[in-house]
Amino acid sequence: MSEKQEKDIVEGDAQNIDIQEVDGFRFHRGSALSIFGSDRREDMMALLLALLIALGVYLLVP
């Protein structure tokens, strides 16, 4: 845990723990708990799961 993250927790601003900055853009990473190694892989698996659910509904609901 970085010094800034520790400071945020101590000051009660724990919501800022996972804010990241890439190429000048600040964004909230989301949950720090994940079974996936990268956000891209997590997004692709969520998309695949959503497509499978949609296909199942399309085929099984009369």
N, C-alpha and C positions, 0 to 999 in steps of 0.2 A: 504494500500500500504506500502510495506516495505521501510526501509531507503535506501537500495540498489536500489530499483526500482525508488524512487524519485531522487536519485543521477544520475541514468542513464538518466532520462528524462531531468534533469537540464543540464547535460553534452552533450545532444544531441544524446545520444546513446539509443534511444527509442526502437530499434530493439531487445535489450536484456531484455526487460521487462518480457517476459514469458519464459525465459530459465530456465529449472528446472534440478536438479541433483538428481538422484535416484540410489543408490548402486554404486556410482562412475561414472555413465554415465551421461553426460550432453546432453540434447536434447531441441529442440525448440518445445514447446507445440503446436504451431499453433495459431489459432485465440483465443483470450481471450473471444470472444463473442460466446456463444453457448446456445442452448435451452436444451441441455442435461446435466445431472448431472455428467457424467463421459465420458472420452474419449472412453472407451470400448463400452459403450452404443451407442455413436455417430457412431463408426466404424461399429457396428452390424446393425444399422439402415441404414447406407449407403450401406452396403453389401446387405441387404434385398431389398432395393429400386433398386439397380442395377440388382439383380436377377429378380425382377418383370418386370423391363423394358425389359430385355433380353427375358423373357418369352413372353411378349406382342409382341415384334418384331418377335419372332419365330412363334407365332401363327397367327399374323395378316398380315404379309408381304408375298405375294404369291411367 
